Amino acid sequence: KRFELISKYLGYQVKPPESELWQIQHYLRHEKRFEEATKVLEWMVQVYPHATNARYDLGRVYLELQDKERAAATLTQLLKENPGHSGARNELQKIGIDPNTIVKDANPPARVLRAYVGEYRYADELLHVIFEEGKLFTRVDDEKKELHALSETEFYAVDLDREYTFNRKNG
């Protein structure tokens, strides 16, 4: 209500901070007030459409409320937007939906995959892309993850909160 009043006074929408909404829904879920938590999470997803964790928790709350249909729709949408989200993958499997039917991996030829082998700078870390047993892997520090192809230039890794897009190298 406070942000509605501020928005009305200023003449444009002022959104409550995502962190504030996050704390409210977390408290409601902890208190097992799932109906109220649902309202907060639905609003979070509407106001912050790229809030991955809000969409994930909304799917989980729907499951707590035994609403598998809305849970499946919410988690499916999340997986389409973030194909490597392991939580969404796990929750979908629990309700009998194979995540691989939602995100279909492409199968680029080995010559295409080999073109991406090398070192890349990603934010503050050095990313190594390696080719082993016909597959691409990423290695950051000591962590090695398989890169799954969405196309010949777009890849994702399960459990990582990022997708990789490569420009094809010459040759």
C-alpha positions as CSV (number, residue, x, y, z in Angstrom):
1,K,0.0,0.0,0.0
2,R,2.9,2.3,0.8
3,F,4.3,1.9,-2.7
4,E,0.9,2.4,-4.3
5,L,0.5,5.7,-2.4
6,I,4.0,6.8,-3.5
7,S,3.3,5.8,-7.1
8,K,0.0,7.7,-7.1
9,Y,1.7,10.8,-5.7
10,L,4.6,10.7,-8.1
11,G,2.5,9.7,-11.1
12,Y,4.5,6.6,-12.0
13,Q,4.9,3.1,-10.6
14,V,7.5,2.8,-7.8
15,K,8.3,-0.8,-7.2
16,P,9.2,-2.1,-3.7
17,P,12.7,-3.4,-3.6
18,E,13.0,-7.0,-4.7
19,S,14.9,-7.8,-1.5
20,E,12.0,-6.5,0.6
21,L,9.5,-8.7,-1.2
22,W,11.9,-11.6,-0.9
23,Q,12.1,-11.3,2.8
24,I,8.3,-11.1,3.1
25,Q,7.6,-14.2,1.0
26,H,10.4,-16.1,2.8
27,Y,8.8,-15.3,6.2
28,L,5.3,-16.4,4.9
29,R,6.7,-19.7,3.5
30,H,8.5,-20.3,6.8
31,E,5.3,-19.8,8.7
32,K,3.5,-22.1,6.2
33,R,1.2,-19.3,5.0
34,F,1.5,-20.6,1.4
35,E,-1.6,-18.8,0.0
36,E,-0.2,-15.4,1.1
37,A,3.3,-16.3,0.0
38,T,1.8,-17.2,-3.4
39,K,0.3,-13.7,-3.8
40,V,3.7,-12.1,-2.9
41,L,5.6,-14.4,-5.3
42,E,3.1,-13.9,-8.1
43,W,3.4,-10.1,-7.7
44,M,7.2,-10.4,-7.6
45,V,7.2,-12.4,-10.9
46,Q,4.9,-9.7,-12.5
47,V,7.0,-6.8,-11.3
48,Y,10.4,-8.4,-11.7
49,P,9.9,-10.8,-14.6
50,H,13.5,-11.9,-14.7
51,A,13.6,-12.9,-11.0
52,T,14.6,-16.5,-11.4
53,N,14.4,-17.4,-7.8
54,A,11.0,-15.9,-7.4
55,R,9.6,-18.0,-10.3
56,Y,11.3,-21.1,-8.8
57,D,9.9,-20.5,-5.3
58,L,6.5,-19.8,-6.8
59,G,6.6,-23.2,-8.5
60,R,7.5,-24.8,-5.2
61,V,4.7,-23.0,-3.3
62,Y,2.2,-24.2,-5.9
63,L,3.5,-27.8,-5.2
64,E,3.0,-27.2,-1.4
65,L,-0.6,-26.2,-2.3
66,Q,-1.0,-29.4,-4.4
67,D,-1.5,-27.3,-7.5
68,K,0.6,-29.4,-9.9
69,E,-0.8,-27.7,-13.0
70,R,0.3,-24.2,-12.0
71,A,3.6,-25.6,-10.6
72,A,4.3,-27.3,-13.9
73,A,3.5,-24.2,-15.9
74,T,5.6,-22.0,-13.7
75,L,8.6,-24.3,-13.6
76,T,8.4,-25.0,-17.4
77,Q,8.5,-21.3,-18.1
78,L,11.5,-20.9,-15.8
79,L,13.3,-23.8,-17.5
80,K,12.6,-22.3,-21.0
81,E,14.2,-19.0,-19.8
82,N,17.0,-20.6,-17.8
83,P,17.7,-24.1,-19.2
84,G,20.4,-25.0,-16.7
85,H,18.3,-24.3,-13.6
86,S,18.8,-27.6,-11.7
87,G,16.1,-26.8,-9.1
88,A,13.4,-26.4,-11.8
89,R,14.7,-29.6,-13.5
90,N,14.4,-31.5,-10.2
91,E,11.0,-30.3,-9.3
92,L,9.6,-31.1,-12.7
93,Q,11.0,-34.6,-12.5
94,K,9.3,-35.1,-9.1
95,I,5.9,-34.4,-10.8
96,G,6.7,-36.7,-13.7
97,I,7.8,-34.2,-16.3
98,D,11.0,-34.9,-18.2
99,P,12.9,-31.5,-18.4
100,N,14.6,-32.8,-21.6
101,T,11.2,-32.6,-23.3
102,I,11.1,-28.8,-22.5
103,V,14.6,-27.9,-23.3
104,K,15.7,-30.0,-26.3
105,D,19.5,-30.1,-26.8
106,A,20.9,-29.7,-30.2
107,N,23.6,-32.0,-31.5
108,P,26.2,-29.9,-33.3
109,P,28.9,-31.9,-35.1
110,A,32.3,-32.4,-33.4
111,R,34.0,-30.0,-35.8
112,V,31.7,-27.2,-34.6
113,L,32.3,-28.0,-30.9
114,R,36.1,-28.2,-31.4
115,A,36.0,-24.6,-32.7
116,Y,35.1,-23.3,-29.3
117,V,37.9,-25.0,-27.3
118,G,40.1,-22.4,-25.6
119,E,40.2,-19.9,-22.8
120,Y,37.6,-17.2,-22.3
121,R,37.4,-14.3,-19.8
122,Y,34.0,-14.3,-18.1
123,A,33.5,-11.5,-15.5
124,D,36.4,-12.0,-13.1
125,E,37.2,-15.6,-13.9
126,L,39.0,-17.4,-16.6
127,L,36.8,-20.0,-18.3
128,H,38.4,-23.0,-20.1
129,V,36.3,-24.8,-22.7
130,I,37.5,-28.3,-23.4
131,F,36.4,-31.1,-25.8
132,E,36.3,-34.6,-24.4
133,E,34.5,-37.8,-25.6
134,G,32.6,-35.8,-28.2
135,K,31.3,-33.2,-25.8
136,L,32.1,-29.7,-24.6
137,F,32.9,-29.0,-21.0
138,T,33.6,-25.8,-19.2
139,R,36.1,-25.6,-16.4
140,V,36.3,-22.7,-14.0
141,D,38.8,-23.3,-11.2
142,D,38.4,-27.0,-10.3
143,E,34.7,-27.2,-11.3
144,K,33.9,-29.0,-14.6
145,K,30.5,-28.9,-16.2
146,E,29.2,-30.3,-19.4
147,L,28.0,-27.7,-21.9
148,H,24.7,-28.6,-23.5
149,A,24.0,-27.2,-26.9
150,L,20.8,-25.2,-27.6
151,S,22.1,-24.5,-31.1
152,E,25.5,-24.4,-32.8
153,T,26.4,-21.2,-31.0
154,E,24.4,-21.2,-27.7
155,F,25.1,-23.5,-24.7
156,Y,24.2,-23.9,-21.1
157,A,25.4,-25.9,-18.2
158,V,23.2,-27.4,-15.5
159,D,23.7,-25.8,-12.1
160,L,25.4,-22.7,-13.5
161,D,23.4,-19.4,-13.6
162,R,24.6,-18.5,-17.0
163,E,24.3,-19.3,-20.7
164,Y,27.2,-19.1,-23.1
165,T,26.9,-17.8,-26.7
166,F,30.0,-18.2,-28.9
167,N,30.8,-16.5,-32.1
168,R,32.0,-19.1,-34.6
169,K,35.8,-19.0,-35.2
170,N,37.0,-18.9,-38.7
171,G,37.9,-22.3,-40.1
